[in-house]
């Protein structure tokens, strides 16, 4: 099923992106990794933003294989300009979807990985994680749809003393609308339709909704 979904359903939704020269993976190669992991899904999905979509990329399945996670993270690291990459001293990601993505990105960059979590509904740095005042940080997500959780994570990182100098994600499915307030570097951009829950097309409304993510719908 994954092969047909990837080529038939996702092919037309690839957004044009002008990444820096020297990247180690093309969009087709990135999608091939998702296909190989059976991570390209079709149906009726409730995204972490609360929006609905007929298609979903399950990054958790892609990251099940550490070798695949390493390949994707190294390719993403190569897309961050060298002068910016050299300044990053830690990677911080929002739990829980971004935890593994953040850890693999930290490995690719040769820095420490941390994460923020929501024990009471608001992101905060816990578990003995510490940032030095002004420490320059990359905020890493698995998927960005609206940018809401990314901005919340950035706010928490800065409240803990860090300075977020860039954001990154494996997938940007915001259709170019996400604004993190810092330079943003996705591995791949996908233009996939999303809908408000009360404005679904009939074909999608006829399919039971599934929530594949890790965060309750807003």
C-alpha positions in Angstrom: 0.0 0.0 0.0 2.8 2.4 0.9 4.3 2.4 -2.6 1.1 3.3 -4.3 0.3 6.0 -1.7 3.8 7.5 -2.0 3.9 7.8 -5.8 0.3 8.3 -6.5 -0.9 10.4 -3.6 2.3 12.3 -2.5 4.0 12.8 -5.8 1.8 15.8 -6.9 2.1 17.4 -3.4 5.9 17.9 -3.4 6.6 21.6 -3.0 9.4 23.3 -4.9 12.2 24.0 -2.5 15.6 25.6 -3.3 17.9 24.0 -0.8 21.6 24.8 -0.7 23.9 22.9 -2.9 25.7 19.8 -1.5 22.6 18.2 0.1 23.0 14.5 0.3 19.4 13.4 -0.4 16.9 14.4 -3.0 13.2 14.7 -2.3 12.6 11.4 -4.1 15.3 9.7 -2.0 13.7 11.1 1.2 10.2 9.9 0.1 11.8 6.5 -0.7 12.9 6.2 3.0 9.3 6.9 4.1 8.0 4.4 1.6 10.4 1.7 2.8 9.2 2.3 6.4 5.5 2.1 5.4 5.1 5.6 6.8 3.0 7.2 4.0 -0.6 6.8 5.0 -4.0 7.6 3.4 -7.3 8.0 5.2 -8.8 10.7 7.5 -6.3 12.0 10.0 -6.6 14.4 12.9 -3.4 16.4 13.0 -1.8 17.7 16.2 -3.0 21.1 15.2 -6.6 19.9 15.1 -6.8 20.2 11.3 -7.9 17.2 9.2 -6.0 15.7 6.3 -6.4 12.8 3.9 -2.7 12.0 4.0 -0.2 11.6 6.8 3.5 11.0 7.2 4.2 8.8 10.3 7.7 9.9 11.2 7.8 7.5 14.2 7.9 4.6 11.7 10.7 6.2 9.8 12.8 6.6 12.9 12.2 3.0 14.1 15.4 2.1 12.1 18.3 4.1 13.6 20.3 3.7 10.4 17.4 5.4 8.5 17.1 8.1 11.1 20.9 8.7 10.9 20.7 9.1 7.1 17.8 11.5 7.2 19.3 13.6 10.0 22.7 13.8 8.3 21.0 15.0 5.1 19.0 17.6 7.0 22.2 18.8 8.8 23.7 19.4 5.4 20.9 21.7 4.5 21.7 24.1 7.3 24.3 26.7 6.2 27.7 25.9 7.5 28.2 29.2 9.4 24.9 28.7 11.2 25.5 25.0 11.8 28.8 25.8 13.5 27.1 27.9 16.1 24.7 25.3 17.3 25.7 23.9 20.7 22.6 21.8 21.5 19.4 20.5 19.9 16.1 20.8 21.8 12.9 19.2 20.6 9.3 19.1 21.8 8.1 15.8 23.4 7.2 13.5 22.4 7.1 13.4 18.6 10.3 15.4 18.3 12.4 13.4 20.8 14.0 10.8 18.5 14.3 13.3 15.6 16.1 15.7 17.9 18.4 13.0 19.3 19.4 11.9 15.8 19.9 15.5 14.7 22.1 16.1 17.7 24.1 13.1 16.8 24.5 14.4 13.2 25.7 17.8 14.5 27.9 16.3 17.3 26.1 18.2 20.1 23.9 17.3 23.1 20.2 16.5 22.7 17.4 17.7 25.1 13.7 18.0 25.0 10.9 20.1 26.5 7.7 18.5 27.7 4.2 19.5 29.0 3.7 18.2 32.5 1.0 20.8 33.1 0.1 21.7 29.6 2.9 24.2 28.9 6.4 23.2 27.6 9.3 23.3 30.0 12.8 22.0 30.3 12.9 19.2 33.0 14.8 16.0 33.9 18.0 17.9 34.9 18.4 19.4 31.4 20.1 22.8 31.6 20.9 25.6 29.1 23.6 28.2 29.7 22.4 31.8 29.4 22.5 32.7 25.7 23.4 29.2 24.6 22.7 28.8 20.9 20.2 26.1 20.1 18.5 24.4 17.2 14.9 23.5 17.8 14.1 20.2 16.1 10.7 18.8 15.2 9.6 15.7 13.3 6.7 17.4 11.4 5.7 21.0 11.3 2.1 21.8 10.2 1.0 25.1 11.6 4.2 25.9 13.6 2.2 26.2 16.9 4.1 23.6 18.9 7.4 24.8 17.4 6.8 28.4 18.6 5.7 27.1 22.0 8.9 25.0 22.3 11.0 28.0 21.2 9.4 30.1 23.9 10.2 27.4 26.5 13.8 27.1 25.4 14.3 30.8 25.6 12.6 30.9 29.1 15.2 28.3 30.1 18.0 30.7 29.0 18.7 29.3 25.5 18.8 31.3 22.3 17.1 29.5 19.4 19.0 30.5 16.2 17.2 28.1 13.9 14.4 25.5 13.6 14.4 22.3 11.6 12.1 19.4 10.9 12.1 16.2 8.9 8.8 17.3 7.2 7.3 20.7 6.6 3.6 20.2 5.7 2.6 23.8 6.3 2.2 24.6 2.6 4.7 27.5 3.2 2.6 29.1 6.0 4.6 28.2 9.1 6.5 31.0 10.7 8.7 30.0 13.6 10.3 33.4 14.0 13.7 32.0 13.2 15.3 30.5 10.1 13.6 27.2 9.4 15.2 24.2 7.6 13.0 21.2 6.7 14.3 18.1 5.0 11.3 17.9 2.7 8.4 20.2 2.0 5.0 18.6 1.2 2.0 20.5 0.0 -0.8 18.3 1.5 -4.4 19.6 1.8 -5.7 20.3 5.3 -9.2 21.2 6.4 -11.0 22.5 9.5 -13.1 19.9 11.2 -16.3 21.7 10.2 -15.3 22.2 6.6 -14.5 18.7 5.3 -15.0 17.7 1.7 -17.7 15.0 1.5 -15.3 12.2 0.6 -13.2 12.9 3.6 -16.2 13.4 5.9 -17.4 9.9 5.0 -14.2 8.3 6.4 -13.8 7.8 10.2 -11.2 10.1 11.6 -8.0 8.7 13.1 -5.6 10.5 15.4 -2.1 9.2 14.6 -0.1 11.9 16.4 1.1 12.1 20.0 -0.7 15.3 21.1 -4.4 15.9 21.6 -6.2 17.9 19.0 -6.3 21.6 19.8 
